[in-house]
Amino acid sequence: MIRLVACLAALLALIAPARAQQVDIELVLAIDISRSVDWEEGLLQREGYISAFSNPLLLKAIQEGYYGRIAVTYFEWSTWGDVRVVAPWTVISDKDSAARFTGVLRRELIWTGQRTSISQAIDFGVSLFALNNFEGDRKVIDISGDGINNSGRHINDSRQEALAKGVTINGLPIINSRLGPGVPPPADLDAYYKECVIGGPGAFIVVAEGFDKFAEAITRKLILEIAGLQPLGIERFAAPAVQRAQFLNPRPIAPAAGPLRYAPTCNGPPQGGGGQLPPMLPLPR
């Protein structure tokens, strides 16, 4: 009888779902590799994350958390339906585990896509939380990119559903004045990210003034995210070359002090299909 009970207990242990591992944050890193991002710029982004997770200050922020570990995954995205997980869910708690994560980023090839589907990045990021075996105090999607949503479903729908599931969306807009294929990146992308992309408790953006400043910006941003902090205002890396957007459309009469810049509206249909968006929900403050 004792032997039978032991066998049953062992069988139940095998078929019972494994208990989720506790972490301080479940962090999804979503990286834009659309047509406006060439191979060299894609490499600068990849190297920026490698540099960030090799930084002793970032590792210190991880180890000072309640559990002293985080779970992170990394994927690249472009057109709706074009997405690739580069690094699967990984627990990072020290220098060695961070090195294993960055080792994957070093080995995987860089690729580029076409359009910019931020809504897909949000949707796919949300789906990844259901596929891990972690239980984090916070769930965060970290989106970096250099353009507005122009593919897939409307960004308001994706953001609203993510926030309803308790996910926070942070952003790192890359102000890129380089002329390349497709529509030139808007100079006021920071305003678009602030008003149309981010949301959830403590959501914030950090701006990279060009791809060459990406590593510095993403390191600072990741440290803030892991520590559960946020900047007092919008942090910028490198001096801004143009006056930044202050309001969204519709554009009022410019004041006598000079013209203001305006971000694209959040409720315009993506290029290539889709109807009119519903009114934008207010962002949690």
N, C-alpha and C positions, 0 to 999 in steps of 0.2 A: 504493500500500500504506500509506504514512504517513497519507494522508488517510482511508483506511478504518479504520485503528487509532484515529485521533482521533475519528471518528464513533462507533465502538463504545464508546470510553471515555466520550464525552459521554452516550450512551444509558444506559450502566450507572450513571452518576452520577444520571441522572434517575429511574431505577427503584429504585435502592438506597435503603434506609430512611435517613432523616436521623439523624445521630449525636445522641444525647441531650445536652442542654445540662446542664452540671454546675452545681448550686446547693447552698447550704449546708443548706437544708431545703425539703421539699415540705410545705406547710402548707394543710390543709383547714379552713376556718372554717364550722361548722355551727350555725345560729342557730334557736332555738325560736320559732315564731310560732303556737303552738297557741291554743285558745280562751281560756286564762287570760292570754294576752298581748293586750291591746287595741292599737288603732292607735297611740296615743300611746307606749305602752311599746315597741312595735315600732320606732317612730321613734327612741326613746332608744337602743335597741340599735344601730340603723344609724348614728346620729350618734356613738355611742361608738367604733365601728370607724373612722369617718372621722377623728375626733379622734386616735385612736391612730396611724394611719398618716400623720398630719400632724405628729406629735411628733418634734422633732429627736433626742431620745434614742433613739427606736425606729429612726430612720434610721441613727443612729450604730452601733447594735447590728448592723444589717444590713451596713453597710460594713466593720465590723471582723471579719466572718467570713472564712473561708479564701478563698472565691470572691467575697465582697462582694456577693452577690445571693441572693434567695430566690424561690421560686415559690409563689404563693398563689391560692386560689380560694375563693369565698364562696357558700354556698347556704342557703336557708331551708327548714324542714321542720315538719310537724305530724303528722297522721294517716298511718298506713301507706299508701303510694301517693301521698301529697301532698307533693311536694318540688319546689323550683324553684331552678335555678342563677341567681343574681343577677349574679355577676361570674365569667367564665371564668378559666382559668389565666392568670396574669399574672406576669411577672418584675419584681421590684422591686429596684432597686439604688441609687436616688438620689431626690431630691425630685421630679423630673419624672415618673418612672415611678410613684412613689407617688401623685402627683396624678392620673395617668390612672386608676389603680385606684379612688381615692376618688371620682373624677368619675362612674364607672359607678354606684357606690353612691348617689350623690346623685340620679342621673337616674331610677333604677328605682323603680317604685311599691311601696308597702308593702302587704302583704296578710296576712290572718290565716286560720288553719285551725281544726281541731277538736281532735282528741285529741293525745296526746304519744307519739310513737314514737321513743324514743331508739335502739332497736335498728335502725330504718330509717336514722337519721342515721349510725350506724356503718357499716352495710352500704353505703349510698350513698357515704359518704366513702371507703371502701376502693376502690370501683369507680372513683372519679375518678383514683386514682393510675395505673391502667392506661391512662387516656385522654390522658395528657400525654406530652410528649417531653422530660422532665427526669430527671435522675439526682441525687437529693439524698442527702447523708450521713445524713439522718434523714427519716422520714415520720411526720407528726403530724396527728391529727384533733383539733380544738379544739371541744368541744361546750359551748354555753351554753344554759341553760334554767331554768325555774322549777317544774318538776314531775317526777314519776317516770314510768317507762315504763308506758303503759297501752294501747298499741296495737301491732299487728304481732307479730313473733315474740319469743321470750324474749331478754332482754338478755344473758344469759350465753352463749347460742349465738353472738350477733353479736360480743361481746367476745372470746370464745375464738378465733374465726376470724380476727379482725383481728390479735390478738397473734401468732398462728401465722404471719402474713405479714410480721411485723416492723414493724407499725404501732404507734405509741404513741398512746394516747388520754388527753388532758388535759381538765379540766372547769372550768367557771365556773358553779356554781349561784347562782341569784339568789333570795335570801330575800325573798319578797314576801308581806306580810301583807294585801294588798288583797283584799277579798271580791269575787268576780266570778262568772261562770257556771262551772258544773262544780264539781269537788272543790276546796276551798281548798288552796293550795300548802302542803306540810308545812313547819313551822318548822325541822325537822331535815334539810332537803334536803342539807346539806353532808355528813352522814354517809352518806346514800344514794349520792351521787356518789362519795365516797371508796371505799366498799365495793363498789358495783355497776356503776359506769360506767368509771372510769379504769383504766388498766393499761399495761404496757410499761415499758421502761427509762426511769427518771427521771420517771415519770408523777406529776402533782400537780394540786391544785385551788387556785384563788383564789376567795374568796367575795365576792359583791357583796351588801351589805345593802340591797337595794332597787334598782329600775331607775335611780334618780337617781344612784347610785354606780357604775353600770355602766362608764361611760367611764374612770373612774380605775382600776377593777379590771382591765378588759381591756387597758389600756395597759401596766400593770405585768406582766400575765400574758404578753402578746406579747413584751415585752422579754426576759423570762426564757426563753421558748421559743426565740426566735431566737438568744439567746446560749448556748443549751444548758445553762441553769442551772435550779435549782428552789429554792423558798423552804425555809427550815429547818423551818417548820411550816406550818399552814394560815393564809394571810394573809386578813385581813378588812378591808373598807373600810366605815367607819361602826361605831359601837358596837353590839354585838348587843343586841337587845331581849328575847331569850328565852334560857334556858339551852340549850346545844347538845347534840345527841345524842352519846352516848359508846359505845353498843353497839347492835347490831342485835337484833331478836327472836330467840329467845324471851326475854322479860323476866324477869330474876331478881328476888329480893326487893330492894326499894330500901334502900340503906344509911341509917343513922340521920341522916347529914348532910343528907339531902334527896332528893327524887325525881330520877331521871335521865330524859332524853328518849331516845326510840328511833326510829330510822329505819325505814321500811318494809323488809320483807325483800326480798332480791334474787330469791328463788326462788318467789315467788308468780306465778300466771298473770296475764298482762295482762287487763284488763277487755275483755270482748267475744270471748273465745275462747282457745284454746290449752290444752295440758295442763300437768301439773306439770313444773317445770324440773328438770334434773339437779342434783346437788349443785354448789355454786359452787366453782370452782377457786381456789386461793390466789392472791392478787395478787402479781406480781413486786415485790420490794422494792428 
